Amino acid sequence: MRRRTQAGPVVPPGPVPVDGGTAELLGDADRDGSWVLLVDGTPQSHVDLEDPTHLEFEYVRRMGHVLDLAAGKGRPIDVVHLGGGALTLPRYVAATRPGSRQRVVELDRPLTELVRAHLPLPRDARVRVRAADARQGLAALPSASADVVVSDVFAGARTPAHLTSVEYAQQAHRVLRPGGSLVVNVADGPPLRFARTQVATLRAVFPHVCLLAEPGTLRGRRFGNLVAVASDAELPVSALVRRCAADPMPSRVVEGADLDRFAGRARPVHDADAVASPEPPEGVFTR
């Protein structure tokens, strides 16, 4: 589905200062109407203005699978996005589930202003953006008010420590309706110590957890993004397996006994001992 979201061409600025560093919008040479948002040289988001259903980044596509399965096809849902970037997933939900109510919590107000000025949202998208720390914004939301909470927050290339703890997961659990899902971007590399503790942390709050990841990343061969999904309800594992297997870069769904083995002896982390996600190796995000 390709549709224009604005009149006239997008004219992006050069590098501009934002709260998180220096942001830049670069046109995607391989896809007309598409843009990449970089912050301090790290790709944060990819947006196709003509086809918001196109998800370029592999881990974002996996998050899209979870959103696709959150309710019947096309049915509106309520989504909280912690971390905004270029608003890729809010655009996706607005296109695939018209009428959905979406709230975005993004700390970097200048970054949001840059994105909204040069990569505008569709006029009919019901997306509200609040400038706040993700955890503070989450705490301010009503209980049982969301079907999905998406946590994809980075300061530079690392997830802040206060967004990796049991207490943070408990806040997300409070905001979710019964049967809702928390979707978390977990960036890690060998030996995947951080990812294992994140699985243990989510399991301390939610009875059902799974991981979606590219096999090489899952085996600890390279740094990458693993997507953790947590819920009070049974997860649609079979449907996720089919969708992940059909991706251009297929990924695995790890749950049950396999997830037990992955987590091993990892312990949940609390605010007092939480740490930020690992620093990516130099050059890992070079396009």
N, C-alpha and C positions, 0 to 999 in steps of 0.2 A: 504494500500500500504506500503510494507516494502522494504526498499532498503538501502544498506550500502553507507555511504558517505566518507569512507576512508579505507585505508588498515591497518590491524593490530588493536590490542586492544587499547582502550583509557586507559591511565594510569594517573589518576588525581593526582595532588599534594595534600598535606595536606592543612590546613589553610594558606593562603598567604595574605600579606598586599596589599591593593589596596587603591586608593584615598578615597573611601567611607567607609573604615574600614577594616574588615577582610573577605575575600571571601573564600568559600569552595565549592568543587564539590562533591556531594554524589551520589552514585549509587542508583537507585530506585529498592528496593528489590522486588517489585511487577511487574516490567516490564523490561525485558532484553533490554539492549542497551539504557536505559534511565537514565538521570541524573538530579539532582536538584542543582541549584545554590543558595547558601545562602550568604548573606552579613550581617555580625554581627548577625548571627543566624536567620535572616528573609528570608524565601523563596522568591527569586526574579523571578526565571524562572524554567521551567521544559522542558527538551528537550529529544525527542526520536530520536536518530541518525539513527535508521533503518526505522522509519516511521515518517517523519517530519509532516505528516498530523494529527498526534495524538496530541491533545491539552488537557493536563491534568487538568490545572487550569480552573475552571468554568468560571471566568470572561474573560479569554483569549479565551475560546471557543465562548463566545458571540461576542467578537471582530472578531473572525474568521467568524462568520455568516455575519457580515457587509461586510467584505472583499469578501466573497463568492457572495454577491449580488451587488457588486460595478460595475460589468459588466457581459456580457454573460459568461457562464461556460467555463473556460480554457483560456479566453481571457487575454492577457498581460495587466497589468496596471502599472502606476507609483505611488509608495507609499513612503511617508516620515514617518519614525519611529523616534519619539522623545523619547529617552530612549531606550537603546539596550539590557541590561541584557545579557542573553545567546542567543539572536537573534532568539527566538522561532517563532515569527510571520514572520520575513523575510524568515526563512526556509519554513514555511507553504506556503507563497505566491509563493516562488520559485518552490515548488512541485506541487501546484494546478494551478498555472498560469505561466508556463514556458515562459521565455523571458521577464518577468516583470523587470522593472528598479526600484531599491529600494535604497533609501538613508537613512542611520541611523545616528542620531546625539546622541552621548554618551559621556558625560563629562569625565568619568573615563577611561582613556587610559589603565592603567594596568589591569583593569577588562576586557576590550575588548581583550587585548593581551592574558590573561589567557584563555578566552573562545575560541579564534581562535586557540590557540595552542592545546587545549585538547578536544574541541568540534568543529572540523573544519566544515566549510560550504561545501555543495556540490560543486564540481569543476565548475559546469555550472551555479551556482547562480550569478546573476548580482546584487550584494549587495556591496555598498560602505559605509564605516563607517568613520565618521569624529569625531575627539575628540573636542567637543565644548559644551558650555552651550546650552541647548535646545532652548532657546529663541534667543540667538545670532545666532545659526545655522539656525533657521527658518528665521530670518531676512535676512540672506545672500542668501536665495534661490530665484530663479526667480519667478515672479508672474505667476499665472495660469500654474504651472508646475507639479501639482500632482493631481491624481484622489482621493487619500485618504491620510489624515494625521492622524497618530495614536499617541496620546499623553499618554505616560505611564511612567512618570518620578517620581522617588523617591530619596530623599536624606535620607538615612536610611529607615524609614518606613513612611515618610511624603512627600507629593508633595510640592515643594518650592512655596512660595507665589507669586513670579513673573510669575508663570505658571498657575495662577488661575484667571487672570483678563480679563476684556473686551479688553484691549490692546493686550494681548496675543492671544485671540480668533480672533481679527482683523488681526493679522499677519498670522494666519492659514488660514483665509478666503482669504487673498490676494494670498497665495501660491496655493490654490485650483483652479482647473478649474471649469467652470460653471457646476453645478450639482454634484460636488465632495462632499465628506463627511469628517467631522472631527469626530474622535472617541476618547473619553477621558475616562481613568480609574479614577473614583472618589471613593476614599476610605473614608468611614464615618461610624459612629455609632449613636445610639440614642442621641439626638432627630433629627438627620439628618439635622442639621442647615447648615452645609457646603454644602451638596448635593443640598439643596434647593437654596442656593445662586449661585451654579454653574449652575443650570438650568436657573435661571434668567440672569446670565452673558452670557450664550450661546444664549439665546433668544434675548439679546440686539444686537446681531450680525447676527444671522441666523434666517430666518423665520420658519424653520422646525426643531424641536428638539424632541427627545424621550429618554426614559431611559429604559435600560434592567437590571433587578435585580431580585435576588431570593426573594420570598415573605417575608420571615422572616426579611431580611435586609431592604426591602422596608417599612415594617411596624415598623421599628425601634426597633426590638427585639434583634438584634445583630449587631456587627461591621462587615462590609463586603465591597465588591467592587461592585459599580454600574457602568454601562457603559453608558455614554451619547453619543448620536449620533446627529450631527447637519449638516444641509445642506441648500443650497438655493433652492434645488428641493424637491419635495414630497419624503418622505422616504418610502421604501418598507415595510410598517408596517405589512401587512398581511403575507408576507413571513417571516418576523422576528418572528412574533407570532408563526407560525408553527414550525420554527426551534428551538426557545427557549422552546416551550412546549415539544419537543421531546428529549431534553437533559436529561442525567442521573439525573441531578438536575434541574428540570424545573424552568424557570424564567418567569417573566411577562414583557410585553412591555407596558410602560406607555406613553401616548401621548394625545394630544387634551385637552378636558375638565378635564380628570383625571390628566394630568400633571399640568394644572392650579391649581387644588386643592392641588397637592403635593407642588408646589412652594409657594402657599399662598401669603404672603406679602413680601417674600424675594426680596431683591433689588440686581441689578447687582453690582459687585465689580470692582473697578478700581485699578490701580497700587498703588495709594496713600493709599488705605485702605485694600488691599488684605492681606490675611493671609494664612499660610501653612495649609494643611489638618490636621485633628486631629491626635494626637498620639494614635496608637492602644492600646487597653487594654493589659496588660501583659498576655502572654500565648496564645493570639488569633491565632498566626501562628504556634503553636506547631503541628507537624505532628504526 
